[in-house]
Amino acid sequence: MVEDDIELLRQQVSVALEADDTLEVSKILQKVSVAETAILLNSMPTQQRDFIWPLIEPARLGAILLELQDDVSDARLKTLDAKEISVIVESLADVDDQADLILDLPPDKLARVLHRLDAHKRERLESVLAYSEDTAGGLMNIDQVTIRADVSLDVVLRYLRMRGELPDHTDQLFVTDRHDHYLGALYLRDLLTNDLEDQVADLMRTDVDAMHAYMSDTEVAREFENFDLVSAAIVDEEHKLIGRITIDDVIDVIRDEADRSFMGKAGLSEEEDMFSPVLLTSRRRGIWLGINLLTAFLAAYVIGFFENILDQVVALAILITIVPSMGGIAGYQTLTIAIRGLALGQLGSSNYRSLIKKEILVGLLNGLAWALVVATLSILWFDNVSIGVIIAFALVVNLLAGALAGAVIPLVLRKIGVDPAIAGGVVLTTVTDVVGIVAFLGLATLILG
């Protein structure tokens, strides 16, 4: 659905809500898809969501909750009791979707929901909940088709006809031994295009390994990208097949990673609800505003050491913002490259030094080039060669510092368990502000003081 269509839908619903026309809202909701309903709810204030929710067909509630932003979905689940949630869970066909829906419930409420499910469904769901949501096990669906290696394609086809249906996104059948150890996969295209008397063992693929249940979701996404996978087998510590991951789950991981990177630039969570309560939003954003304020005071404190030279040379006060600004931009470019490299698995301990060397050289070349430009303009502006030399030197120093910091900060933050996408910009700004001010005003003090 294009942006104009969404806006039209939102306008239609808003008009119906203003007229308190419940019947019209219900008619509109019946005509739109699950995804469109989720977009609508994500983009409406809480009061309107509360009005719309009871009008949605019960059979669609689970699918819609999965499509909502995490904050919006969590807020809605808080308003539902264990009985209502268990009914919604049972309406979802895939166990991985069921797990995604209830994973963040408080432990006591989660226990009550699980207790209401029948023993078979509870056992299936608990097998997925045993793994963290950011691992292959947490993403997997336990519905898959397994076959033996010592049977013919004719036997496999008759088995599939007897089943009557296949799980969604099935492009391969997993081959296991009698103890459920993963051996390989038979692609459906090979099943359909070869002689029925051929054996599975002769046609199954063993070149793409199964993924371990504790593999991180980002590694899973990388494997899907590298090998153009539609689905993949998941095994436990004993290499027993316990489930599979499909491309739709991986797309969600990629989208979440992109949201985290984009929102992290502003110090926000990818789960941020556009219409979350004012106090909650203020508290979340206030934390990062406070951190930024501390870094600003640190920069101001450093400037205070050079108060005398600033009083004597007005030109320094006019030009002081240029050096930190240029260093910050250069550093942020390197920071972005490093964060992306870490996220894609392209950057690690084996090649980090090469990146640092390259970025330092880039910083040096850009520093020298722009230092010449800024120095020339400063000399023409203030008719003072010393000012030009000072700012040129400071600019080179700060672009080098920004390049070095931009390359190193993401690795350090990741090692201490902090998301570089969220905290990297704040740390980098502090470094380039302080180094730029010290280089600029420090040299000015030595030359002009």
KARA-V670888 format. One record per residue. N is the residue number from 1. SS is DSSP state (@ for helix, = for strand, . for the rest). PHI is phi as a letter, one per 20 degrees, with the letter a starting at -180 (* if undefined). OMEGA is omega in radians with two decimals (* if undefined). Layout:
N_SS_PHI_OMEGA ; N_SS_PHI_OMEGA
//
This chain:
1_._*_-3.09 ; 2_._f_-3.05 ; 3_@_g_-3.14 ; 4_@_f_3.12 ; 5_@_f_3.11 ; 6_@_f_3.13 ; 7_@_f_3.11 ; 8_@_f_3.11 ; 9_@_f_-3.14 ; 10_@_f_3.12 ; 11_@_f_3.13 ; 12_@_f_3.14 ; 13_@_f_-3.14 ; 14_@_f_3.12 ; 15_@_f_3.14 ; 16_@_f_3.12 ; 17_@_f_3.12 ; 18_@_f_3.12 ; 19_._e_-3.12 ; 20_._l_-3.08 ; 21_._e_-3.11 ; 22_@_f_-3.11 ; 23_@_f_3.14 ; 24_@_f_3.10 ; 25_@_f_3.14 ; 26_@_f_3.13 ; 27_@_f_3.14 ; 28_@_f_-3.10 ; 29_@_f_3.14 ; 30_@_f_-3.07 ; 31_@_e_-3.04 ; 32_._d_-3.11 ; 33_._f_3.08 ; 34_@_g_-3.12 ; 35_@_f_3.14 ; 36_@_f_3.09 ; 37_@_f_3.13 ; 38_@_f_3.09 ; 39_@_f_3.12 ; 40_@_f_-3.12 ; 41_@_f_3.12 ; 42_@_f_-3.01 ; 43_._d_-3.11 ; 44_._c_3.10 ; 45_._g_-3.04 ; 46_@_g_-3.10 ; 47_@_f_3.13 ; 48_@_f_3.06 ; 49_@_f_-3.13 ; 50_@_f_3.13 ; 51_@_f_-3.05 ; 52_@_f_-2.99 ; 53_@_g_-3.12 ; 54_._f_-3.09 ; 55_._e_-3.13 ; 56_._e_3.12 ; 57_._g_-3.09 ; 58_@_g_-3.10 ; 59_@_f_-3.09 ; 60_@_e_-3.02 ; 61_@_f_-3.11 ; 62_@_f_-3.13 ; 63_@_f_3.13 ; 64_@_f_3.11 ; 65_@_g_3.13 ; 66_@_f_-3.11 ; 67_@_e_-3.10 ; 68_._f_2.97 ; 69_._g_-3.05 ; 70_@_g_-3.14 ; 71_@_f_-3.12 ; 72_@_f_3.13 ; 73_@_f_-3.14 ; 74_@_f_3.13 ; 75_@_f_3.13 ; 76_@_f_-3.14 ; 77_@_f_3.12 ; 78_@_f_-3.12 ; 79_._e_-3.10 ; 80_._d_3.09 ; 81_._e_-3.05 ; 82_@_f_-3.14 ; 83_@_f_3.14 ; 84_@_f_-3.13 ; 85_@_f_-3.13 ; 86_@_f_3.09 ; 87_@_f_3.12 ; 88_@_f_3.12 ; 89_@_g_-3.10 ; 90_@_f_3.11 ; 91_._f_-3.14 ; 92_._e_-3.05 ; 93_._f_-3.03 ; 94_._e_-3.08 ; 95_@_f_3.11 ; 96_@_f_3.06 ; 97_@_f_3.10 ; 98_@_f_3.14 ; 99_@_f_3.12 ; 100_@_g_-3.06 ; 101_@_f_-2.98 ; 102_@_d_-3.02 ; 103_._g_-3.05 ; 104_._e_3.08 ; 105_._f_3.03 ; 106_._g_-3.05 ; 107_@_g_-3.11 ; 108_@_f_3.13 ; 109_@_f_3.10 ; 110_@_f_3.13 ; 111_@_f_-3.13 ; 112_@_f_3.10 ; 113_@_f_-3.13 ; 114_@_f_-3.12 ; 115_@_f_-3.10 ; 116_@_e_3.13 ; 117_._e_3.09 ; 118_._f_-2.97 ; 119_@_g_-3.10 ; 120_@_f_3.13 ; 121_@_f_3.13 ; 122_@_f_3.14 ; 123_@_f_3.12 ; 124_@_f_-3.10 ; 125_@_f_-3.13 ; 126_@_f_3.11 ; 127_@_f_3.08 ; 128_@_e_-3.13 ; 129_@_f_3.13 ; 130_._f_-3.12 ; 131_._d_3.09 ; 132_._f_-3.08 ; 133_._f_-3.12 ; 134_._e_3.07 ; 135_=_c_3.10 ; 136_@_f_3.12 ; 137_@_f_3.12 ; 138_@_f_3.14 ; 139_@_e_-2.91 ; 140_._f_2.97 ; 141_=_d_-3.06 ; 142_._e_3.08 ; 143_._e_3.09 ; 144_._b_-3.13 ; 145_._d_3.13 ; 146_=_d_3.12 ; 147_=_c_3.10 ; 148_._e_-3.09 ; 149_._f_-3.00 ; 150_._e_3.11 ; 151_._d_-3.14 ; 152_=_e_3.10 ; 153_@_f_3.12 ; 154_@_f_3.10 ; 155_@_f_-3.14 ; 156_@_f_-3.13 ; 157_@_f_3.12 ; 158_@_f_3.10 ; 159_@_f_3.14 ; 160_@_f_3.10 ; 161_@_f_3.12 ; 162_@_f_3.08 ; 163_@_f_3.09 ; 164_._n_3.14 ; 165_._b_3.12 ; 166_._c_3.04 ; 167_._f_3.13 ; 168_._g_3.09 ; 169_._m_3.08 ; 170_._e_3.08 ; 171_._d_-3.12 ; 172_=_b_3.07 ; 173_=_d_-3.06 ; 174_=_e_-3.11 ; 175_=_e_-3.14 ; 176_=_c_3.00 ; 177_._e_-3.07 ; 178_._f_3.06 ; 179_._d_3.10 ; 180_._m_3.04 ; 181_=_f_-3.10 ; 182_=_f_-3.14 ; 183_=_d_-3.10 ; 184_=_r_-3.09 ; 185_=_b_3.04 ; 186_=_d_-3.14 ; 187_=_f_-3.12 ; 188_@_f_3.14 ; 189_@_f_3.10 ; 190_@_f_3.10 ; 191_@_f_-3.04 ; 192_@_e_-3.02 ; 193_@_d_3.14 ; 194_._d_-3.12 ; 195_._f_-3.09 ; 196_._f_3.14 ; 197_._e_3.12 ; 198_._f_3.14 ; 199_=_e_3.10 ; 200_@_g_-3.10 ; 201_@_g_-3.10 ; 202_@_e_-3.04 ; 203_@_d_-3.06 ; 204_._f_-3.12 ; 205_=_e_3.11 ; 206_._c_-3.05 ; 207_._e_3.07 ; 208_._d_-3.09 ; 209_._f_2.99 ; 210_._f_3.13 ; 211_=_e_3.14 ; 212_=_f_-3.06 ; 213_._f_-3.10 ; 214_._e_3.07 ; 215_._f_-3.11 ; 216_=_f_-3.11 ; 217_@_f_3.11 ; 218_@_f_3.07 ; 219_@_f_3.09 ; 220_@_f_-3.14 ; 221_@_f_3.14 ; 222_@_f_3.11 ; 223_@_f_3.11 ; 224_@_f_3.13 ; 225_@_f_-3.06 ; 226_@_f_-3.05 ; 227_@_d_3.11 ; 228_._l_-3.06 ; 229_._e_2.97 ; 230_._d_3.07 ; 231_=_b_-3.14 ; 232_=_b_3.13 ; 233_=_f_3.09 ; 234_=_d_-3.11 ; 235_=_c_3.11 ; 236_._e_-3.08 ; 237_._f_-3.12 ; 238_._e_-3.13 ; 239_._m_3.04 ; 240_=_e_3.13 ; 241_=_f_-3.13 ; 242_=_c_3.13 ; 243_=_r_3.12 ; 244_=_b_3.05 ; 245_=_d_-3.14 ; 246_=_d_-3.00 ; 247_@_g_-3.13 ; 248_@_f_3.09 ; 249_@_f_-3.13 ; 250_@_f_3.09 ; 251_@_g_3.09 ; 252_@_f_3.12 ; 253_@_f_-3.13 ; 254_@_f_3.13 ; 255_@_f_3.13 ; 256_@_f_3.11 ; 257_@_f_3.13 ; 258_@_f_3.11 ; 259_@_f_-3.12 ; 260_@_f_3.13 ; 261_@_f_-3.09 ; 262_@_f_-3.11 ; 263_@_f_-3.12 ; 264_@_f_3.12 ; 265_._f_3.12 ; 266_._d_-3.12 ; 267_._m_-3.11 ; 268_._d_3.08 ; 269_._e_3.09 ; 270_._f_-3.14 ; 271_._e_-3.03 ; 272_._g_3.09 ; 273_._e_-3.10 ; 274_._g_-3.10 ; 275_._d_3.10 ; 276_._f_-3.11 ; 277_._g_-3.06 ; 278_@_g_-3.09 ; 279_@_f_3.13 ; 280_@_f_3.13 ; 281_@_f_3.14 ; 282_@_f_-3.13 ; 283_@_f_-3.13 ; 284_@_f_-3.09 ; 285_@_f_-3.12 ; 286_@_f_3.13 ; 287_@_f_-3.11 ; 288_@_f_3.03 ; 289_@_f_3.11 ; 290_@_f_3.11 ; 291_@_f_3.12 ; 292_@_f_3.13 ; 293_@_f_3.11 ; 294_@_f_3.13 ; 295_@_f_3.11 ; 296_@_f_3.10 ; 297_@_f_3.10 ; 298_@_f_3.11 ; 299_@_f_3.13 ; 300_@_f_3.12 ; 301_@_f_3.11 ; 302_@_f_3.12 ; 303_@_f_-3.12 ; 304_@_g_3.12 ; 305_._f_-3.07 ; 306_._d_-3.09 ; 307_@_g_-3.07 ; 308_@_f_-3.11 ; 309_@_f_3.10 ; 310_@_f_3.10 ; 311_@_f_-3.07 ; 312_@_e_-3.04 ; 313_._c_-3.10 ; 314_@_f_-3.11 ; 315_@_g_-3.14 ; 316_@_f_3.12 ; 317_@_f_3.14 ; 318_@_f_-3.04 ; 319_@_e_-2.94 ; 320_@_f_-3.09 ; 321_@_f_-3.04 ; 322_@_f_-3.04 ; 323_@_f_3.10 ; 324_@_f_-3.12 ; 325_@_f_-3.14 ; 326_@_f_3.11 ; 327_@_f_3.13 ; 328_@_f_3.12 ; 329_@_f_3.14 ; 330_@_f_3.13 ; 331_@_f_-3.11 ; 332_@_f_3.07 ; 333_@_f_3.11 ; 334_@_f_3.13 ; 335_@_g_-3.13 ; 336_@_f_3.12 ; 337_@_f_-3.10 ; 338_@_f_-3.14 ; 339_@_f_3.11 ; 340_@_f_3.13 ; 341_@_f_3.09 ; 342_@_f_-3.10 ; 343_@_f_-3.10 ; 344_._e_-3.12 ; 345_._m_-3.12 ; 346_._e_-3.05 ; 347_._c_3.14 ; 348_._b_-3.08 ; 349_._f_-3.08 ; 350_._f_-3.09 ; 351_._c_-3.10 ; 352_@_f_-3.14 ; 353_@_f_3.12 ; 354_@_f_3.11 ; 355_@_f_-3.13 ; 356_@_f_3.13 ; 357_@_f_-3.11 ; 358_@_f_-3.10 ; 359_@_f_3.07 ; 360_@_f_3.10 ; 361_@_f_3.08 ; 362_@_f_3.11 ; 363_@_f_3.14 ; 364_@_f_-3.13 ; 365_@_f_3.10 ; 366_@_f_3.13 ; 367_@_f_3.14 ; 368_@_f_-3.11 ; 369_@_f_-3.08 ; 370_@_f_3.06 ; 371_@_f_3.11 ; 372_@_f_3.14 ; 373_@_f_-3.09 ; 374_@_f_3.13 ; 375_@_f_3.13 ; 376_@_f_3.14 ; 377_@_f_-3.12 ; 378_@_f_3.13 ; 379_@_f_3.11 ; 380_@_f_-3.09 ; 381_@_f_-3.01 ; 382_@_d_3.13 ; 383_._l_-3.08 ; 384_._b_-3.11 ; 385_@_f_-3.11 ; 386_@_f_3.12 ; 387_@_f_3.13 ; 388_@_f_3.14 ; 389_@_f_-3.11 ; 390_@_f_-3.08 ; 391_@_f_3.10 ; 392_@_f_3.13 ; 393_@_f_-3.11 ; 394_@_f_-3.13 ; 395_@_f_3.11 ; 396_@_f_-3.14 ; 397_@_g_-3.05 ; 398_@_f_3.06 ; 399_@_f_3.04 ; 400_@_f_3.12 ; 401_@_f_3.13 ; 402_@_f_3.12 ; 403_@_f_3.13 ; 404_@_f_-3.13 ; 405_@_f_-3.13 ; 406_@_f_3.14 ; 407_@_e_-3.03 ; 408_@_e_-3.03 ; 409_@_g_-3.12 ; 410_@_g_3.14 ; 411_@_f_-3.14 ; 412_@_f_-3.13 ; 413_@_f_3.13 ; 414_@_f_-3.13 ; 415_@_f_3.13 ; 416_._e_3.03 ; 417_._n_3.12 ; 418_._d_-3.13 ; 419_._f_-3.13 ; 420_@_f_-3.11 ; 421_@_f_-3.11 ; 422_@_e_-3.02 ; 423_@_e_-3.04 ; 424_@_g_-3.11 ; 425_@_f_-3.13 ; 426_@_f_-3.13 ; 427_@_f_-3.13 ; 428_@_f_3.14 ; 429_@_g_3.11 ; 430_@_f_-3.11 ; 431_@_f_-3.07 ; 432_@_f_3.09 ; 433_@_f_-3.08 ; 434_@_f_-3.13 ; 435_@_f_-3.13 ; 436_@_f_-3.13 ; 437_@_f_-3.13 ; 438_@_f_-3.14 ; 439_@_f_-3.07 ; 440_@_f_-3.07 ; 441_@_f_3.09 ; 442_@_f_3.11 ; 443_@_f_3.09 ; 444_@_f_3.11 ; 445_@_f_-3.13 ; 446_@_f_-3.03 ; 447_@_e_-3.03 ; 448_@_d_-3.05 ; 449_._f_*
//
